[in-house]
C-alpha cells in the first residue's frame, strides 16, 4: 500500500504547513545517537532553542513527543504528590494543565475567566500571594479561544512566594516574543507544529537553574545504572521517559544513555529553527505573522463576519471567527477540506459550533495563502447561503497588500 | 547553520540504517491530524502493525515516542501501586523493565540468570506459579547480551494464575517471528529503529481485549472532557501522554482529541511496514537477516574472533563478539566511526569493554554491507596489532555468498 499524500492548504492552529526545506531535511540518512556528527546537531538544536526563547538557560532541549509530552515532562518533574498548583484557566488548554498537574498528584487550585477573555495579571498575582502555590502553571497562547495572556509580570511575583512559573507557550512559540529570562519564567514549553512550522512529535522546552535545582532533589538514577542507595530518591518522578533529571544527563556532556533520540525530528527541528532564528529572524517572523493576521482579520470583517473575543488580547498568529447564526460550521469546514483541500479548525467545549479558528502560523502566513483562503472561503459561504461582501473584502485586502509591499 | 548529514554504515543494534524509500516518505507535506487523508494512513498503520505481530488485536497502534515510551505506556497503564510484577532479568533491558515497573508503583520481584544466557521457560513458569504476579514483564531480544529468550509457553502459563504477560520485543520485532496470538501474549512492544529499519521516535505496540478490559478499569476522562464524576477513576494512570485508555479513544473511530500525532513518523512507519509486510514479507525478512548474520558470524570466527554467549539462544539480527584480551574496544570503535564512517556498538554494565555488538537489522543486512564491514574491521584490527586471518575469512564468506546466490 503506497503512501499517498495529497496537497493541503492547512490554516488551522496546528499542525501547520511545513516549509519544503524543512520537509527535505527529514529525508536525510540516519545517524547513531552517540555519533559526534549527531551530538553536534543536538548541541546546535540546544543553541537554537535558547535563541528562540531569548534565554541563557543551559537546559534548553527538545522532548521526544507531542507538545503535551513536553508539558507533562515539566509538570511531572516539579509537582510532587500534595504540592499546590495554581492554574488560571481561560480555555481548553488550561484544563489540560489541571489534568496534568492532577495526574502528577498535585493539589490543584484554579481561577477562571470567561472563554474569550484573559486575566488581569494583578488578579493572578493576588491569587499567587493568597494561595502560595509551589507551582503556577499558565497558558500563554490559548488556541481554543485565540487569546494571548499577558505574562510579563507574574514570574517575578511567583518567585517572591517561592513558586515556580511554568508557561505553556506551545501555540505562542515563534508567534510572539517570549523573553524567558526577562520575564523570569522558570520553565517554558514551546511547540514544533505551530508557528515554528516543523513536523509534530518533538517539543522544545527550556528551564532555568532554579528549576533544575528543585527537580534534582527528586533524581532517581535508573535501576542497573545506580551505583548506590543514595542514587535513588524516595520522592522520585513517576515517569522514566519524561523524567527531566534523566534527560538532563542525556542532553549534557555526560550523554548518559536514556532513550534513542528521534533522528529525523531533530533534523527537522534543526532546519526549522535555523530558518526562523538565522534566515528570517524571530522578530521578523513575529512581524510577518501579525501583518498577515491583521489583513486576514480585516478581510473577514469586510466580508461581513464577526471576530470572536477580546481583540485587545488576541493571538497574533490566528483568527477566531464567529460562525454566523444558523450556519453549520462543520459542514463549511468539510466542504473546504474535501472539495478545496483547505483546512481550518473548529474549537472545543463551549466554543464548539460557535467559532472557526483560522491559523496564520509560520509558513502559511503568506499573501498567496491568505488571498486563496479568503476568496475560497467567501465563495463557499456564499454558495451556502451566507451573505458576504466578497468584492469589498478582496478589494480592501488587495489594496492592503499593495501598501505593505510599497 | 545548515544541516550536514554524513554517510554512515550503521551496524549497531539500533538506531539502524533506513531504506531510502522510507527516508523519502518523511519528506512529504503535512496533513492535519483529523484529515481523512491522514486518519486513513493511521488506520493502515494499525493494520500493518497487526500483520507484523501476526495478531487479530484491534489495539495495534504506534506510541509517539521512543521505544521506552511504548514500554512505559504499557507498564504504566496496567501496573497500579502495590501490584506484583515479575521480571526475569538477563541483561540491561531487564533492568529497564524493573525501573519502569517500580516507577509505576509496582512491587517488583526479579529472577536472574547470567548475562549471555537465557531462562528455561519452565523456571519462569515455576516462579509465576509461586509469585502469582499481576504482571509478568519480560524481554524477548536482550540486545545488551545479544540473547533471544524463548517465550512461546509463558503467556499461557501466566494466564492460569490471572497474570498479564508483557513482552519487550523492541529489538526482536521484525527480526524474528512473534506470533502474538498463538503465544497468548497480552501486550507486546516493538521497535521502529531496529529490524523494521524506520527512524526512531515512534513505537508500534499491540495488546489484546483481556489487557484492554483490565486497563479500562483505570480510565480517567480528561478534565474539561469528562462529563460526570463517574468518568474519573480514583486509581487513574499517572501519565496522561502515555495513558493507553486515552490513546484507545484517539486510535479508534471515536478519534477523541488527545495529542497531535506525529505526521512524518507515521509516514515513515507506513513506508517501512509496507516494505516489510507487503514488499518483502516478514518471514522473508527474518530469513534474510539470519542468513546474513550466520555468514558474518562465521566470517568473524574465521578471522579468529570469539562469539559471546550461548549460541543456541542468540538474536538472529545481531552478533556479540568478544573483544580480544588486551584490545581497547572503544578505540577500535572510534577508528571505525571517525575514519571509516562505520558504526558498531559497545555494551552496558558488566558487558562494557567485553563485547562489541554488530547489528544486522533490517536494511543493513545485505551482502555488500557485510563484506565492506568484514574487510574494514579485519584491516583495522590488523593495523592495531590483532592477529586476524583476513584471507581465510573473506574467502569463506565470498564462497558462502556464492552458494547462497546459486
Interface residues (C-beta under 8 A of the other chain):
Chain A: X1 X2 X3 X4 X5 X6 X7 X8 X10 X12 X14 X15 X16 X17 X18 X20 X23 X24 X25 X26 X27 X28 X29 X30 X31 X32 X33 X35 X36 X37 X41 X44 X48 X64 X65 X66 X67 X68 X69 X72 X76 X92 X94 X95 X96 X98 X99 X100 X102 X103 X104 X105 X193 X199 X200 X201 X202 X220 X222 X223 X224 X225 X236 X237 X238 X239 X240 X241 X242 X257 X258 X259 X260 X261 X262 X263 X264 X265 X267 X268 X270 X271 X274 X278 X337 X338 X343 X348 X349
Chain B: X1 X2 X3 X4 X5 X6 X7 X8 X10 X12 X14 X15 X16 X17 X18 X20 X23 X24 X25 X26 X27 X28 X29 X30 X31 X32 X33 X35 X36 X37 X41 X44 X48 X64 X65 X66 X67 X68 X69 X72 X76 X92 X94 X95 X96 X98 X99 X100 X102 X103 X104 X105 X193 X199 X200 X201 X202 X220 X222 X223 X224 X225 X236 X237 X238 X239 X240 X241 X242 X257 X258 X259 X260 X261 X262 X263 X264 X265 X267 X268 X270 X271 X274 X278 X337 X338 X343 X348 X349
